[in-house]
Amino acid sequence: MMTLKPGILPLIFLASMASLAFEVLLNVSSMFNHGNVRLPLALDRVLRWFVVTPDMHRVHHSVVPSETNRNFGFNLPWWDRLFGTYLAQPAAGHERLVLGVSRFRDAAELRLDRMLLQPFRGEDGGDPIGGPKEAAH
């Protein structure tokens, strides 16, 4: 049994380091594409082939259901292109894009206690977010 330790410990260390590297990359990319950053259009067009840019991912946070169900990725853009969920621009353009969930846009819903309960609320019988009762825009 003692002869296995020298071989197993480096594997555990490597797996731990790989996991740490993945988490750091995931968080850095998430902060980048959720950031309120405006890249030059030419740079954004090129970067979209390699990483998810803020403008690309922002479409996913639209109140319009057909846009909300697009651009899911926040690290690699290829998945959305591969599965047909990529949308280059929102219909209203980025300047007039309305973000959020339409049911929770009332100022009363922005209190901490209400936000913590939002995932569990479905008073009208529908799924709280994006369910059958969600109005199309």
NORKA-V217816 format. One record per pair of residues at least 4 apart in sequence whose ideal C-beta (glycine too) atoms are under 7 Angstrom apart, sorted by the first residue. I is the first residue (numbers start at 0). GAP is how many residues later the second one is. Records with the same first field share a line. If there is no record, write none. Layout:
I=GAP  GAP
//
This chain:
3=4
4=4
6=4
7=4
8=4
9=4
10=4
11=4
12=4
13=4
14=4
15=4
16=4
17=4
18=4
19=4
20=4
21=4
22=4
23=4
24=4
25=4  49
26=4
27=4
28=4  22  45  46
29=4  44
30=4
32=19  20  21  24  41
33=23
34=19
36=17
38=4  5  8  14
39=4
40=4
41=4
42=4
43=4  9  11
46=4  6
47=5  8  29
48=28
50=26
51=4  5  21  22  23  25
53=4
54=39
55=15  21
56=14  17
57=36  39
58=8  11  12  28  31
59=8  10  11  12
60=38
61=5  6  28  35  36  37
62=35  36  37  38  39  74
63=4  27  73
64=4  65  69  71
66=20  23
67=62
69=15  16  17
70=9  14  15  16
71=8  13
72=4  6  7
76=4
77=4
78=4
79=5  6
80=5
88=4
89=4  7
91=4  5
92=4
99=4  5
100=28
101=33
103=5  14
107=6
108=5
109=5
110=4
111=4
112=4
113=4
116=4
117=10
118=9
120=7
121=4  5  6  9
123=9
124=8
125=5  6  7  8
126=4
129=4
//
